[in-house]
Amino acid sequence: MQRVCWTFILLLLFGSQVFSQVTGLEVPVTVSFEDADPDQVLQLIERSSGVPFSYNNNILPNRTVSGSYTDRPLKEVLSKVLDQL
């Protein structure tokens, strides 16, 4: 019976840690840029979030983007940047 209780306790402890981890798109990002090329912005976001991106720089529009984000989820920052393109 003690073994079952300890197993249950360990599952609760480790299980809660797995579910409490931040998913890739929820990682907080803090970046600021003004009239920047999309490639530069994606590099800044990549450094701030620690999430690597893979994209073809040749298909990015020849426009500039601006924004300032403090501890915002990665998905929100990417969405707002991409809306400007």
C-alpha positions in Angstrom: 0.0 0.0 0.0 2.9 2.4 0.8 4.4 1.7 -2.6 1.1 2.7 -4.3 0.9 5.9 -2.3 4.5 6.9 -3.1 3.9 6.1 -6.8 0.8 8.3 -6.8 2.6 11.1 -5.0 5.5 11.0 -7.5 3.1 10.9 -10.4 1.4 14.0 -9.1 4.6 15.9 -8.6 6.2 15.1 -11.9 2.9 15.3 -13.8 2.2 18.8 -12.5 5.6 19.9 -13.6 5.0 18.6 -17.1 1.7 20.4 -17.5 2.9 23.6 -15.9 5.7 24.1 -18.5 5.3 26.9 -20.9 4.6 25.7 -24.5 6.6 27.2 -27.3 4.0 29.7 -28.4 3.4 30.9 -24.8 7.0 31.8 -24.2 7.2 35.4 -23.0 8.9 37.8 -25.4 10.3 41.2 -24.8 11.4 43.1 -28.0 11.2 46.5 -29.4 11.9 47.6 -33.0 11.0 50.5 -35.3 11.0 50.5 -39.1 12.9 47.2 -39.1 13.1 44.6 -41.9 11.1 41.4 -41.2 14.3 39.3 -41.2 15.8 41.5 -38.4 12.6 41.4 -36.4 12.4 37.6 -36.6 16.0 37.4 -35.5 15.2 39.6 -32.5 12.2 37.6 -31.6 14.2 34.3 -31.9 16.9 35.6 -29.6 14.3 36.9 -27.0 12.2 33.8 -27.0 14.9 31.1 -27.4 12.6 29.5 -30.0 14.4 28.9 -33.4 12.7 29.8 -36.6 13.1 28.4 -40.1 11.9 30.5 -43.0 12.9 31.5 -46.5 14.1 35.1 -46.3 13.5 35.5 -50.1 9.7 35.3 -49.7 9.4 38.0 -46.9 7.9 41.2 -48.2 10.1 44.2 -48.7 8.3 46.2 -45.9 9.3 47.5 -42.5 7.6 46.7 -39.2 7.5 48.4 -35.9 6.4 47.3 -32.4 7.2 47.1 -28.8 6.3 44.1 -26.6 7.1 43.4 -23.0 6.6 39.9 -21.6 4.0 39.1 -24.3 3.3 35.5 -25.5 5.3 34.6 -28.6 2.2 33.8 -30.5 0.8 37.3 -29.9 4.0 39.0 -31.0 4.3 36.9 -34.1 0.7 37.5 -35.0 1.0 41.3 -34.6 4.3 41.4 -36.6 2.8 39.2 -39.4 -0.3 41.4 -39.6 1.9 44.3 -40.6 3.2 42.4 -43.6 
